[in-house]
Amino acid sequence: MQHIERELTEYVKLCDAKGQLNPSAIGYAKKPIVESNLKGNFLRKKKWNYWCVFGDEIVFSATICHLDYAAVCFVYFLNYETQRFFEKTVMVPYSRSLLLSESVLGNSLFYHSELSIHSIYDEGKTRLAVTVPDFDGEKLHASLTIAHPEDLESLNVVIPWNRQTFQFTAKHHALPTAGTVQIGPKRYDFDELDSFSVLDFGRGVWPREAVWNWGMASQRSLGKVIGLNLGGKWTDGTGMTENAFFVNGRMTKISEDVIFRYDAENFKKPWLIHTKLSDDVKLTFTPFYERVSKSDARLVKSEVHQLFGYYNGYVRYADGKKLKIHQLLGSVEEHYAKW
């Protein structure tokens, strides 16, 4: 029997008065109604806001991440056709020039002479401004307006390893996005009809080492706006998953674990992604670009292999009907962290 996950419908705090997991928060919600009131647990708290914006010509990403003892912030872009790629990372200890909100749609800010990220939410829109004075020898400035339509459902789920270690993750997909990313003299325009942002909001208390897979996409395809969110390894055995898909703003939750099959010696070979027991998810992901990010500082070690490419196959609705997935642009990753 497939595990039935509890749906949350009322506002709830992630932690109790001691900073441990509040049992009432375990479950998933279609709206961002979990308040991430993390406290205590020094060195173990991890917080991040990761934005990924898929446009016609480029994918653009900006992240603010706080590890309790350091801030790691990065910005990257990939031109699909030319495969020009560049990534800028700034790591600073005990950063005070950083703000990450307890609520998913709160404001987040990071100031540094080499990189600044401002994400300001107001009246149903996030204004994302990113400035990097030296981005591959050129100045980067991004000014994007990301819409959060009121009727759009999102995935908000609390993953319980135990009372002391747990994670709240919010994955908001297919957010219509308009604006520009300017790199030197080159300007890339984003049109909200077919440019979509994905927000990965994470707040939790983590073990020292972790590994996960994450696959996602947000695109207009075959007359529909489709979002995919599939995760593996880190949620296995917890009774909760971060697996769901979205069609025109409506979410279908998948309670079954998803298996990612890939060649760790050659990540650019096709990936097979499927549900563990049923055939509710049957996808092939074919990469065209591999982003590799490695860091090995004294306290932090991480290795990310993120692939950009296309999904093909299907996912199944609750009533048994299949949703065809055809050449859906997205990404998939393997991420190891020692933090």
Phi, psi and omega in degrees: 000139177284138180293137176265120181273145180281133175266128177271136182233354180233153180305139182212148176269140182294321187243156172272187185296336181270358182086009176268169181296130173279114184303332180291346182271350183289122181151192178229156178223154178269356177229156182280077188251012177258127178264124186271074184273058181293142173201166182064209175050046186304136182079343184260345180286135178231132182224138175204154168234115180246122175252136174226123186243120179263115177250187180293321186253328185224159164253135183233139184219143177218135185224136168247123183228132179238123185258011182089322180244356180198156172251135176235115181235140182213154180225135175216162173215154177223126172271119185303313189284311183275343185060025169293130181223141171210146180225135177240127181236138175235128178237124181227141181283145173040055188291130173263347182271044186216141175224128173229125188281163176280336180258150185301320185260023174280182181273149173222140186219145171217126179245131172200151183298334183266346186192130174227141180228123176239126177234106187244123181259133177202127174049054173080009180221143171256129174258114183255118179238127182230131176230129174229107183300322180235096181242096185057040178083001180231165176273134175250133170221126178244136175225104187233142175246118186249120183273143173241080182305140187299326184271004181281126177274155181220166180259119180229111190221141176256121181259117182259112168279314170197188183295335184265335180233129187193164182216133167259123177238135174240123178244110181251119189248160171054044178274116183300134190227133177231155178137201185221151166237120181249125176236107187060226181280350187270129181242132177248127181259143178243129181249129188290352176290324182221022171245129187227138177258151172239131174251125171249107181253121182233134175215124180187180176243115192250154168291168184298324180237145179207154174218141179210161167247145175215128176238139181205158175201150173212103186210159168273128185207133177051040176083003180233158169263116188244135172236138176240139172219115184225132181229154180212164178075300188290333181263351187302130176083001181271347185086357178231153175227165171252034185262127181193161168224160187232136175229117182049043174088355180258133184262138168248116182277138177246115185272352183274146174296148179245136181258133175252120178249122183203166182263107182290350174272338179212089185295343184277357171288156180303143176259142173252127184233120184208157176292152190293317187247322184259188173246036182288333174234124177216098187228147168244132177247123182249108184284151168239349179210141177244121173263125178244127178229119181234139172221141180219073175270181186297315183261338188242130172226128178214153176216120181241129169243104180249126183251138172254139183178208188233138174266139171223148179134223179204162167232157187247134174290166179298331181275005176098345179288151180262143170256116181288133176248116185231116176048050181270115182292133178190200180218164175212152184212158163242130184228122173249132179226133169239106193214000000 
